[in-house]
Amino acid sequence: MDEALLPKKEGRIWKIITWEALVEELKKVSLVAAPFVAVAFSQYLLQVVSMMMAGHLGELALSGAAIATSFCNVTGFSLLWGFSAALETLNGQAYGAMQYEKLGSYTYCAFISTLPICLPVCILWMYMDKLLVLMGQDPQVAVVACRYSMWLIPGLFAYCILQTQIRFLQSQSLMLPLLFTSLATLCFHIPVCWVLEFRTGLGNIGAALAISISYWFNVILLGLYMRYSSSCEKTRVLCLKDVFLSVKEFFQFAIPSAVMACLEWWSYEILVLMSGLLPNSTLETSVLSICLTSAALHYQLPFGISVAASTRISNELGAGNPQAAQLSAIIVVALTLIETVIASTTLFCCRHVFGYAYSNELDVVNKVTDMIPLMCLSFIMDGLHGVACGIVRGIGWQHIGAYANLAAYYLFGIPAGIICAFVLHLRGEGLWIGMVTGSSAQGILLVLVIAFTNWKKQAIEARERIFQGAIPESGLF
């Protein structure tokens, strides 16, 4: 490794972190995290709005939409999200190193590399009803779910492009375009979903079609910004030779990144499916769904911080500033702990009335009250592991994140959930203990890895990777 790749003024890690440096980095993190929280909420609410409207069409329509959404998230959307997350490392470090043409190369490379992945996923969705029946699902529900998923197929391709666009802008800290387009898409989605579902006679497939249309609407808005904005003038450059040369490098990060995302996503779905095997499964599944929905809503906050972590750390490592990257890691972990402690304390204080936000059934409300102490703990641990994953993506250690997820969820979390729920007869609380165990194990493993990170070495490796085969100086802007 060549230490000459680091700027001379950044050759040493700070012995003392000054108050001014902390405040400055906190501002930079907040400018990325705060808008992205709103972006994450807006995108999450697209499926929630469609699900809520489908619920007004009857129990069968709601069940089909819920199962289709879960199946499509696990088999398609999580996979594409994971692949595109490779750009958090590649684009972020390239932008920090001021190799702006490489952002265009990596982004177009992601387009051509991930779009073909949608094709086998589409085939899987087309035969979803047969798979669901084999898994023991009611045939009527399976047919409704399959029809719903078929109309999500156009949205799958849009989602693939959208996630790549988001990473392209995110790596440059261009958060306001993401914020405005996401909010515009949500405002567009609500009336479109209502019209397609209730005014055209399409029923719940109108809700799925609305999601697809809204994703394409978002893609078009971001595409126009990327094409015509002066902010992207240097980074949208297309060099076909560079694009195809980047494919191998992209997949080196994309595959472990997808594995890291899918292993975590799938583990939660496995535990939710197990709730159907519990005594009084209707109550247990309802309560678990309420808790998961609440946890998912809260998770958008630490997720926004994790995006800020990956953006800031990748930028600083690419720029050869190891001490700034280390300071970013410290700031985001501290910020996450403060936010999650406040959120969990607030939830615990409201534990006796919280269940009424979802149901008037006394059994459901009481069961939710019993689950809230575990939810409070999961808020903290989910936030910690979420921001740790962001740090890992910024460094480029997706493979380590994949190994940590495999060990945390499949060696600790799922076995713990099964034992607590079915052996110790803790039922729904037992399954949630499994989730908390998995996220805690993952968070602890990744925090230990991050604590012993040689930031100087990572900065050198990032710059070696970015400048290897770099465009000749005469070809730079």
C-alpha positions as CSV (number, residue, x, y, z in Angstrom):
1,M,0.0,0.0,0.0
2,D,1.3,3.4,-1.0
3,E,0.8,6.1,1.8
4,A,1.6,8.7,-0.9
5,L,-2.0,8.2,-2.0
6,L,-3.1,10.0,1.1
7,P,-3.0,13.8,1.1
8,K,0.1,15.1,3.0
9,K,-1.9,17.1,5.5
10,E,-4.0,14.0,6.4
11,G,-1.1,11.7,7.1
12,R,-1.9,11.3,10.8
13,I,-5.0,10.3,12.7
14,W,-6.0,13.1,15.1
15,K,-4.9,12.5,18.6
16,I,-7.6,14.7,20.0
17,I,-11.0,15.3,18.5
18,T,-11.9,19.0,18.8
19,W,-15.3,20.3,19.6
20,E,-15.3,22.3,16.4
21,A,-14.6,19.1,14.4
22,L,-17.5,17.3,16.1
23,V,-20.0,20.1,15.4
24,E,-18.9,20.4,11.8
25,E,-19.2,16.6,11.2
26,L,-22.5,16.5,13.0
27,K,-23.8,19.2,10.6
28,K,-22.6,17.2,7.6
29,V,-24.2,14.0,8.8
30,S,-27.5,15.8,9.6
31,L,-27.7,17.4,6.1
32,V,-27.7,13.9,4.6
33,A,-29.6,12.0,7.3
34,A,-32.6,14.4,7.9
35,P,-33.7,14.6,4.2
36,F,-33.2,10.9,3.7
37,V,-35.4,10.0,6.6
38,A,-38.2,11.8,4.8
39,V,-37.3,10.0,1.6
40,A,-37.3,6.6,3.3
41,F,-40.7,7.3,4.9
42,S,-42.2,8.5,1.6
43,Q,-41.1,5.3,-0.2
44,Y,-42.2,3.0,2.6
45,L,-45.6,4.7,2.6
46,L,-46.2,3.8,-1.1
47,Q,-46.8,0.2,-0.2
48,V,-48.6,1.1,3.1
49,V,-51.1,3.3,1.2
50,S,-51.8,0.6,-1.3
51,M,-52.3,-2.0,1.5
52,M,-54.6,0.3,3.4
53,M,-56.8,0.9,0.4
54,A,-56.8,-2.8,-0.4
55,G,-58.1,-3.4,3.1
56,H,-61.3,-1.6,2.2
57,L,-62.1,-4.1,-0.5
58,G,-62.5,-7.0,2.0
59,E,-60.5,-9.6,3.9
60,L,-59.6,-11.7,0.9
61,A,-58.2,-8.7,-1.0
62,L,-56.2,-7.5,2.0
63,S,-54.8,-11.0,2.7
64,G,-53.8,-11.4,-0.9
65,A,-52.1,-8.0,-1.1
66,A,-50.3,-8.6,2.2
67,I,-48.9,-12.0,1.2
68,A,-48.0,-10.8,-2.3
69,T,-46.2,-7.7,-0.8
70,S,-44.2,-9.9,1.6
71,F,-43.3,-12.5,-1.1
72,C,-42.3,-9.8,-3.6
73,N,-40.2,-8.0,-0.9
74,V,-38.3,-11.1,-0.1
75,T,-37.8,-12.5,-3.6
76,G,-37.3,-9.3,-5.6
77,F,-37.2,-5.9,-3.9
78,S,-34.7,-6.9,-1.2
79,L,-32.5,-8.5,-3.8
80,L,-32.4,-5.4,-6.0
81,W,-31.9,-3.1,-3.0
82,G,-28.9,-5.1,-2.0
83,F,-27.3,-5.1,-5.4
84,S,-27.7,-1.4,-5.8
85,A,-26.1,-0.8,-2.3
86,A,-22.7,-1.7,-3.9
87,L,-22.8,1.9,-5.3
88,E,-22.7,3.3,-1.8
89,T,-19.1,2.1,-1.7
90,L,-18.1,2.6,-5.3
91,N,-19.8,5.9,-6.1
92,G,-19.1,7.3,-2.6
93,Q,-15.4,6.7,-2.7
94,A,-15.1,7.8,-6.3
95,Y,-16.8,11.1,-5.5
96,G,-14.6,11.6,-2.5
97,A,-11.5,11.0,-4.7
98,M,-12.9,13.5,-7.3
99,Q,-13.0,10.9,-10.0
100,Y,-16.4,12.1,-11.2
101,E,-16.5,10.2,-14.4
102,K,-16.3,7.0,-12.5
103,L,-19.7,7.8,-10.9
104,G,-21.3,7.7,-14.3
105,S,-19.5,4.5,-15.2
106,Y,-20.5,2.7,-12.0
107,T,-24.1,3.9,-12.3
108,Y,-24.6,2.8,-15.9
109,C,-22.8,-0.4,-15.0
110,A,-25.3,-1.0,-12.2
111,F,-28.2,-0.4,-14.7
112,I,-27.0,-3.0,-17.2
113,S,-26.0,-5.5,-14.5
114,T,-29.1,-5.5,-12.4
115,L,-31.9,-5.1,-14.9
116,P,-31.4,-8.7,-16.2
117,I,-31.8,-10.0,-12.7
118,C,-35.4,-8.8,-12.8
119,L,-36.3,-11.4,-15.5
120,P,-36.0,-14.6,-13.4
121,V,-37.7,-12.8,-10.5
122,C,-40.7,-12.0,-12.9
123,I,-41.0,-15.7,-13.8
124,L,-41.0,-16.6,-10.1
125,W,-43.8,-14.0,-9.4
126,M,-45.9,-15.4,-12.3
127,Y,-46.0,-18.8,-10.6
128,M,-46.4,-17.4,-7.1
129,D,-49.8,-19.0,-6.6
130,K,-48.5,-22.5,-7.1
131,L,-45.6,-21.9,-4.7
132,L,-47.9,-20.5,-2.1
133,V,-50.2,-23.5,-2.3
134,L,-47.2,-25.8,-1.9
135,M,-46.3,-23.8,1.2
136,G,-49.8,-24.5,2.6
137,Q,-51.5,-21.2,1.8
138,D,-55.2,-21.0,1.0
139,P,-55.7,-21.4,-2.8
140,Q,-58.1,-18.4,-3.0
141,V,-55.6,-16.2,-1.2
142,A,-52.8,-17.6,-3.4
143,V,-54.6,-16.7,-6.6
144,V,-55.3,-13.1,-5.4
145,A,-51.7,-12.7,-4.3
146,C,-50.4,-13.9,-7.7
147,R,-52.6,-11.5,-9.6
148,Y,-51.4,-8.7,-7.3
149,S,-47.8,-9.6,-7.9
150,M,-48.2,-9.7,-11.7
151,W,-49.1,-6.0,-11.7
152,L,-46.1,-5.3,-9.6
153,I,-43.8,-6.6,-12.3
154,P,-43.5,-3.2,-14.2
155,G,-42.7,-1.7,-10.8
156,L,-39.9,-4.2,-10.3
157,F,-37.9,-2.8,-13.3
158,A,-38.6,0.8,-12.1
159,Y,-37.5,0.0,-8.6
160,C,-34.2,-1.4,-10.0
161,I,-33.5,1.8,-11.8
162,L,-34.8,4.0,-8.9
163,Q,-32.4,2.4,-6.4
164,T,-29.5,3.0,-8.7
165,Q,-30.5,6.7,-9.2
166,I,-30.9,7.1,-5.4
167,R,-27.3,5.8,-4.8
168,F,-26.0,8.1,-7.6
169,L,-27.4,11.2,-6.0
170,Q,-26.8,10.0,-2.4
171,S,-23.1,9.6,-3.0
172,Q,-22.9,13.2,-4.0
173,S,-25.0,14.3,-1.0
174,L,-27.7,15.7,-3.4
175,M,-30.5,15.0,-0.9
176,L,-33.0,17.7,-1.8
177,P,-33.8,16.3,-5.2
178,L,-34.4,12.9,-3.6
179,L,-36.6,14.6,-1.0
180,F,-38.7,16.6,-3.4
181,T,-39.2,13.8,-5.9
182,S,-40.1,11.3,-3.2
183,L,-42.7,13.6,-1.7
184,A,-44.1,14.4,-5.1
185,T,-44.3,10.7,-5.9
186,L,-46.2,10.0,-2.6
187,C,-48.7,12.9,-3.4
188,F,-49.1,11.5,-6.9
189,H,-49.5,7.9,-5.6
190,I,-52.5,8.5,-3.3
191,P,-55.0,9.8,-5.8
192,V,-53.8,7.4,-8.5
193,C,-54.2,4.4,-6.2
194,W,-57.7,5.6,-5.2
195,V,-58.8,6.0,-8.8
196,L,-57.4,2.7,-10.0
197,E,-58.7,0.8,-7.1
198,F,-62.2,2.2,-6.6
199,R,-63.1,4.0,-9.9
200,T,-61.9,1.7,-12.6
201,G,-63.1,-1.6,-11.2
202,L,-59.6,-3.0,-11.0
203,G,-59.9,-3.8,-7.3
204,N,-56.8,-4.7,-5.4
205,I,-54.7,-5.1,-8.6
206,G,-55.3,-1.4,-9.0
207,A,-53.3,-0.9,-5.8
208,A,-50.4,-2.9,-7.3
209,L,-50.6,-1.1,-10.6
210,A,-50.5,2.2,-8.7
211,I,-47.2,1.2,-7.1
212,S,-45.7,0.4,-10.4
213,I,-46.9,3.7,-12.0
214,S,-45.6,5.7,-9.0
215,Y,-42.2,4.0,-9.1
216,W,-41.9,4.9,-12.8
217,F,-43.1,8.5,-12.0
218,N,-40.2,8.7,-9.5
219,V,-37.7,7.3,-12.0
220,I,-38.8,9.9,-14.6
221,L,-38.5,12.8,-12.2
222,L,-35.0,11.7,-11.0
223,G,-34.0,10.9,-14.6
224,L,-34.9,14.5,-15.7
225,Y,-32.9,15.9,-12.8
226,M,-29.9,13.8,-13.6
227,R,-30.0,14.7,-17.3
228,Y,-30.5,18.4,-17.0
229,S,-29.2,19.6,-13.6
230,S,-25.8,21.3,-13.6
231,S,-25.1,19.5,-10.3
232,C,-24.7,16.3,-12.2
233,E,-22.8,17.7,-15.2
234,K,-19.5,16.2,-14.2
235,T,-20.8,12.9,-12.9
236,R,-23.3,11.8,-15.6
237,V,-20.6,11.3,-18.2
238,L,-21.0,8.1,-20.1
239,C,-17.9,6.1,-21.2
240,L,-19.0,2.8,-22.6
241,K,-15.5,1.2,-22.3
242,D,-15.3,2.1,-18.6
243,V,-18.9,0.9,-18.0
244,F,-18.1,-2.7,-19.2
245,L,-14.7,-2.7,-17.5
246,S,-16.5,-1.9,-14.2
247,V,-18.9,-4.9,-14.3
248,K,-16.5,-7.3,-12.4
249,E,-15.7,-4.7,-9.8
250,F,-19.4,-3.9,-9.3
251,F,-20.3,-7.5,-8.7
252,Q,-17.5,-7.9,-6.2
253,F,-19.4,-5.5,-4.0
254,A,-22.9,-6.2,-5.2
255,I,-23.1,-9.9,-4.5
256,P,-22.1,-9.8,-0.8
257,S,-24.2,-6.6,-0.5
258,A,-27.3,-8.4,-1.8
259,V,-26.5,-11.4,0.5
260,M,-26.2,-9.1,3.5
261,A,-29.5,-7.5,2.8
262,C,-31.4,-10.7,1.9
263,L,-30.2,-12.7,4.9
264,E,-31.5,-10.1,7.3
265,W,-34.8,-9.5,5.4
266,W,-35.5,-13.3,5.1
267,S,-34.8,-14.0,8.8
268,Y,-37.7,-11.7,9.8
269,E,-40.0,-13.2,7.3
270,I,-39.2,-16.7,8.6
271,L,-40.1,-15.7,12.1
272,V,-43.3,-14.1,11.0
273,L,-44.3,-17.3,9.1
274,M,-43.6,-19.2,12.3
275,S,-46.2,-17.1,14.2
276,G,-48.9,-19.0,12.2
277,L,-47.8,-22.2,13.9
278,L,-48.4,-20.8,17.4
279,P,-51.6,-21.6,19.5
280,N,-54.2,-18.9,18.9
281,S,-52.3,-18.0,15.7
282,T,-54.7,-15.2,14.7
283,L,-54.0,-13.2,17.8
284,E,-50.3,-13.9,17.7
285,T,-49.9,-13.0,14.0
286,S,-52.0,-9.8,14.4
287,V,-49.9,-8.6,17.4
288,L,-46.6,-9.5,15.7
289,S,-47.7,-7.6,12.5
290,I,-48.6,-4.5,14.6
291,C,-45.2,-4.7,16.3
292,L,-43.3,-5.2,13.1
293,T,-45.2,-2.3,11.4
294,S,-44.3,0.0,14.3
295,A,-40.7,-1.2,14.3
296,A,-40.4,-0.7,10.5
297,L,-41.8,2.9,10.8
298,H,-39.3,3.7,13.5
299,Y,-36.4,2.1,11.6
300,Q,-36.6,4.8,8.9
301,L,-34.9,7.1,11.4
302,P,-31.8,5.1,12.1
303,F,-31.9,4.0,8.4
304,G,-31.5,7.7,7.4
305,I,-28.5,8.0,9.7
306,S,-27.0,4.8,8.2
307,V,-27.3,6.3,4.8
308,A,-25.5,9.4,6.1
309,A,-22.8,7.1,7.5
310,S,-22.2,5.2,4.3
311,T,-22.1,8.5,2.3
312,R,-19.8,10.4,4.6
313,I,-17.4,7.5,5.3
314,S,-17.1,6.5,1.6
315,N,-16.6,10.1,0.6
316,E,-13.9,10.7,3.2
317,L,-12.1,7.4,2.5
318,G,-12.1,8.2,-1.2
319,A,-10.7,11.6,-0.4
320,G,-7.9,10.0,1.7
321,N,-9.1,11.4,5.0
322,P,-9.1,8.5,7.4
323,Q,-9.5,10.6,10.5
324,A,-12.7,12.3,9.1
325,A,-14.1,8.9,8.2
326,Q,-13.4,7.7,11.8
327,L,-15.0,10.8,13.2
328,S,-18.1,10.2,11.1
329,A,-18.4,6.7,12.4
330,I,-18.3,7.9,16.0
331,I,-20.9,10.6,15.3
332,V,-23.4,8.4,13.6
333,V,-23.2,5.7,16.4
334,A,-23.7,8.3,19.1
335,L,-26.5,10.0,17.2
336,T,-28.3,6.6,16.7
337,L,-28.0,5.7,20.4
338,I,-29.4,9.0,21.5
339,E,-32.3,8.8,19.0
340,T,-33.2,5.2,19.8
341,V,-33.1,5.7,23.6
342,I,-35.4,8.6,23.3
343,A,-37.8,6.7,21.0
344,S,-37.8,3.6,23.2
345,T,-38.4,5.6,26.3
346,T,-41.3,7.4,24.8
347,L,-42.8,4.1,23.6
348,F,-42.4,2.5,27.0
349,C,-44.2,5.4,28.7
350,C,-47.1,5.0,26.2
351,R,-47.2,1.2,26.5
352,H,-50.7,1.0,28.0
353,V,-52.4,3.0,25.2
354,F,-50.2,2.3,22.3
355,G,-52.2,-0.8,21.2
356,Y,-55.4,1.3,20.7
357,A,-53.8,3.0,17.7
358,Y,-54.2,-0.3,15.8
359,S,-57.1,-2.1,17.5
360,N,-60.0,-1.8,19.9
361,E,-59.8,-5.5,20.8
362,L,-58.8,-5.8,24.5
363,D,-56.8,-9.0,23.9
364,V,-54.8,-7.4,21.1
365,V,-54.1,-4.2,23.2
366,N,-53.0,-6.2,26.2
367,K,-50.8,-8.4,24.2
368,V,-49.2,-5.4,22.5
369,T,-48.6,-3.9,26.0
370,D,-46.7,-7.0,27.0
371,M,-44.6,-6.9,23.8
372,I,-43.6,-3.2,24.2
373,P,-40.6,-3.8,26.6
374,L,-39.1,-6.1,23.9
375,M,-39.9,-3.6,21.2
376,C,-38.1,-0.9,23.1
377,L,-35.0,-3.1,23.3
378,S,-35.3,-3.9,19.6
379,F,-35.5,-0.2,18.7
380,I,-32.1,0.3,20.2
381,M,-30.5,-2.8,18.8
382,D,-32.0,-2.4,15.3
383,G,-30.8,1.2,15.2
384,L,-27.3,0.1,16.3
385,H,-27.0,-2.7,13.7
386,G,-28.6,-0.5,11.0
387,V,-26.0,2.2,11.4
388,A,-23.2,-0.3,11.7
389,C,-24.3,-1.7,8.3
390,G,-24.1,1.8,6.9
391,I,-20.5,2.1,8.1
392,V,-19.7,-1.3,6.7
393,R,-21.1,-0.3,3.3
394,G,-19.1,3.0,3.3
395,I,-15.9,1.1,4.0
396,G,-16.7,-1.6,1.4
397,W,-16.9,-4.5,3.8
398,Q,-20.2,-6.0,2.5
399,H,-18.7,-9.5,2.7
400,I,-18.0,-9.0,6.4
401,G,-21.6,-7.8,6.8
402,A,-22.9,-10.9,5.0
403,Y,-20.9,-13.2,7.3
404,A,-22.1,-11.3,10.4
405,N,-25.8,-11.5,9.2
406,L,-25.4,-15.3,8.6
407,A,-24.0,-15.9,12.1
408,A,-26.3,-13.4,13.9
409,Y,-29.6,-14.4,12.4
410,Y,-29.2,-18.1,11.5
411,L,-27.0,-19.3,14.3
412,F,-28.4,-17.1,17.1
413,G,-31.6,-15.2,16.1
414,I,-33.8,-17.9,14.5
415,P,-32.8,-20.7,16.8
416,A,-33.4,-18.5,19.8
417,G,-36.8,-17.5,18.5
418,I,-37.8,-21.2,17.9
419,I,-36.6,-22.2,21.4
420,C,-38.3,-19.4,23.2
421,A,-41.6,-19.6,21.3
422,F,-42.1,-23.4,21.0
423,V,-39.9,-24.9,23.8
424,L,-40.2,-22.3,26.5
425,H,-43.8,-21.5,25.3
426,L,-43.3,-17.8,25.2
427,R,-45.2,-17.7,21.9
428,G,-45.1,-14.3,20.2
429,E,-42.8,-12.8,22.8
430,G,-40.4,-15.7,22.1
431,L,-40.3,-15.0,18.4
432,W,-39.6,-11.4,19.1
433,I,-36.8,-12.4,21.5
434,G,-35.3,-14.2,18.5
435,M,-35.5,-11.0,16.4
436,V,-33.8,-9.0,19.2
437,T,-31.2,-11.7,19.6
438,G,-30.4,-11.7,15.9
439,S,-30.1,-7.9,15.6
440,S,-28.2,-7.6,18.9
441,A,-25.7,-10.3,17.7
442,Q,-25.3,-8.6,14.4
443,G,-24.8,-5.1,15.9
444,I,-22.3,-6.3,18.4
445,L,-20.3,-8.2,15.8
446,L,-20.2,-5.3,13.4
447,V,-19.4,-2.7,16.2
448,L,-16.4,-4.9,17.2
449,V,-15.2,-5.0,13.6
450,I,-15.6,-1.2,13.3
451,A,-13.9,-0.6,16.6
452,F,-10.7,-2.3,15.5
453,T,-10.8,-0.8,12.0
454,N,-7.5,0.5,10.7
455,W,-8.9,3.7,9.0
456,K,-5.7,4.7,7.5
457,K,-5.3,1.4,5.8
458,Q,-8.9,1.6,4.5
459,A,-8.3,5.0,3.1
460,I,-5.3,3.8,1.2
461,E,-7.1,0.8,-0.2
462,A,-10.0,2.9,-1.3
463,R,-7.7,5.3,-3.2
464,E,-5.8,2.4,-4.7
465,R,-9.0,0.9,-6.0
466,I,-10.4,4.2,-7.4
467,F,-7.1,5.2,-9.1
468,Q,-6.3,1.8,-10.5
469,G,-6.7,2.2,-14.2
470,A,-8.0,5.7,-13.7
471,I,-8.8,7.9,-16.8
472,P,-5.7,9.7,-18.0
473,E,-5.3,13.2,-16.8
474,S,-5.8,14.6,-20.3
475,G,-9.3,13.0,-20.3
476,L,-10.4,14.7,-17.1
477,F,-12.7,17.7,-17.1
